[in-house]
Amino acid sequence: MGADAVRIVVERNGQRLRPSGRDRAEVAEGRLGEVTSMLAVPTTFMNESGEAIGRLVGRCRLDDLSHLVIVHDELDLEPGRVKLKSGGGLAGHNGLKSINAHLKSPEFVRIRIGVGKPPHPRAGADHVTKPVKGPARVELDIGVQIAADAIELIATQGLEAAMGEIHSRS
């Protein structure tokens, strides 16, 4: 879900993701409004995404993790619902655990796209990796578009304004 949202923002802004083997990600550098930005999609497995994020943060010399936005799926939200937050717990999300381990901090911004709970508690990995069809797919597609909007709003208007806008829609 997160990669889809990033790809939408890249496309909307006339940019192009390019492979960066040293970062283990696809990267687009440019501007979102007046803000210089780097949009990236790790090419690692999700559970190892912290490796790519750690390399990118180091390369950019990003000291303030409040400027790092991670977009990810969220089992604890209904399908398609989007919520923003800064810092906090990792909710058992293995990708977030990997990022936290590499950055040594959970204090980054998250755009969470709801995918809903799996039918059984131990079915989480299958739930987020298998294709979704029908009405649920429509809800997820809408959520991905809203998450893309959130990326742009955070960059151009700041987190608080983005939270107000996105939380009123979702």
N, C-alpha and C positions, 0 to 999 in steps of 0.2 A: 504494500500500500504506500509506504513512504517513498520508495523509488519511483512509483507512478506519479506521485505528487510533485517530486523534484523534476521529473522529465516534463511535466506540463509547464512548470515555471520556466524551464530552459527554453522550451518551444515558444511560449508566449513572448519571451524577451529576445527572440531571434538569436539565441546562443546555440551552442552545440557541445554536447558531452564528448570529451576525448579521453581515450584510455591513458591512464597514468600508472604504469607498472610500479614505479617507485612508491606510489601512494596506495597501491592496491585498490584503485577506485577509478571511476569515470568522472571527469572534472570539467566544469564550465566556469570560466572566470569572466567577470564583466560587471555590469551595474544593474541594480534593481532600484529604479528611481535615481536618487542622488547618491546611493550607497554602493561602494565597491563591494562586490560579493564573490564568494566561491560557492558554487552548487556542486554537490558530489553525491555519487551513488557508489558505495563500496562494492567491490567485485569479490569480496570474501564471502564465506558463508555468513548468514545473519549472526550466528552465535560467535563469530570472530570479527564482527564489524568494528570493534574497538581498535583493532590493529590499524585499519585504514583511517579511522577518525583520529587516532593518536598521531599518525604520520602527518595528516593534513593540518592538525592543530599545531604541531611542531614546525612544519614548513611555513605556515602563515604567522608564526610567532604570536599566536592568539593567547594572551595572558588572561583575558577576562572571558570566562566560559559563559557568561550571560549573553555573549554574542554568538554562541554556537547553538544552532537549532537542529534538533534531531526529530525526524518525522517517522512514526512507527505505528504498527497495529496495536490494538488494545482489546484484550479479551473482556475487560470489565466495563466496556461501553457497548451500547446497542449498535448493531450494524449501521454504518454510515454516520454516526454521531461523532463530532469532532470537538475535542477539548484541548486547551492550551494550559501549560503550567511551567513553572520554573523550579528546578531542583526537586528534591523530595525522594521518595522511595522508588524502588525499581520494579515493584509489583511482580517479581518472579520472571521478568522478561530477560531472556538470555542475551539478547543483543544489547540491552541497556547495561546488564551486568558486565559485559565485555568492555563497553565504552567506559564505564565507571572504573574498571580495573586498570585500563590503560591511561586514563586521565587522572586517576586518584581523586576523583570528585564527582558527585552527582549533580553539581550545580550548573547544569546546562538547561536550555529551554527545550520543552518537548511539545510537539504537536501530535496528539494521540488520535488515531482513527479507529473508531469502534468496529470490531468484527464479531462481537457477541461471544457468549460462552459456548464451548463445545458441548455436545450431548453428554459426555462423560469427562470428569476432571482430568483423566490421564490422556485425553485425546487432543490436547492443545496443539501439539506440533502438526498433526494431520489437519486439524481445523484451519490453521492459518496457511497451509501450503497447498491444499487441494483447490482446484478451480471452483468458483461459485457461479451458479447460474440462476436465471429467473429473477423474481422480484428482489431477492437479497443482493444480486449483482448490481441492480439499479441503485439500491441504497448505498452500496460500497462505492460505486462510481461517483455518486453525488458527494459522498464523504471525501473522496480523493480530490475532487474539484475544490471543495471548501478548504481542505488542507493546503492546496496550492495557493488559494487566496490568502490563507493565513501566513504562509511564507512571505508573500509580497507585502502584506500589511505589517508584519513584524519589521521587515527591512525598511519600509518607508514611513511608518507611523509609530513604531515602537510596540513593545509587548502589551502594555496596558490597553492601548487603543485597539490592538488586534484582538485581545481577549474580549473586550466589550462587543465588538462587531461579530466575531465568530460565535461566541457563546449565545448571542441573541438569535442566531440563525439555526443553531444545531441543537 
